[in-house]
Amino acid sequence: MKKTIVIMLACLMAVSGMNAQGRYSGEGVPESKYSKRFGSHDVPIYFGFRIGPAFAFVNSDDPMLNGGSMKTGLSFGGVVGLQLTNTAPVFFETGLTFVQKGGRGYVSMTDEQGNPTRAKFTFNLGYLELPLVIKYSYDMDDHMSFQPFIGGYLALGVGGKIRNFKDRQAYGSFSNDDHSFRRFDGGLRFGCGFSYDLAYIELGYDFGLANIGRDDFDTTHNGCLFLNLGVNF
């Protein structure tokens, strides 16, 4: 799978480079001040591909779901951005991303002899995410720009496993078990990106606001730091 993703990214970069040669030639296409990076339109629209690691954890009042130790996953997907006004470099960006979240930790228990012990557990949470952010592109020169962003995200859980290493049991992360997760998630997203022509890198954070635990009296929230590489074309 990783080899496939690398090949896809290389193909996208090659295609975007060929498209850039045609788009930026200026033949009969009106260009705005920001068209060099975001497409040759009066109101630029851009498309992008993103891939990178996600460093996730879960904070919960339920000790069986409190995976406060970070777990590394993968994030990849596509985005589309629209300039909100042709007089300022302010963009609205959305898209669809698959991201692996989750966490790992320990819960205090007693063994059959009544002695205190700790049980290790991990869980994987696979989500389809819809980002909804506003970006401001601060130009350093004709090629480079910083792009701070703020907004939110909506997510739907599509798969994953919870593993209890003490009992050697595994079950679905979004099953109907009391110590499992609700599928819906949503929260805040903020961070900053950097672009050089078509190349793009960003660092951001997802702050979960939805209670993803099934117990209404215990709150459970996702947290995720992500680092994405990609291209805009």
Beta strands, then each sheet from edge to edge (+ up, - down):
strand 1: 45-60
strand 2: 71-85
strand 3: 88-110
strand 4: 116-136
strand 5: 138-139
strand 6: 144-159
strand 7: 161-164
strand 8: 169-172
strand 9: 184-196
strand 10: 199-208
strand 11: 220-232
sheet 1: 5+ 6- 4+ 3- 2+ 1- 11+ 10- 9+
sheet 2: 5+ 6- 4+ 7- 8+
end
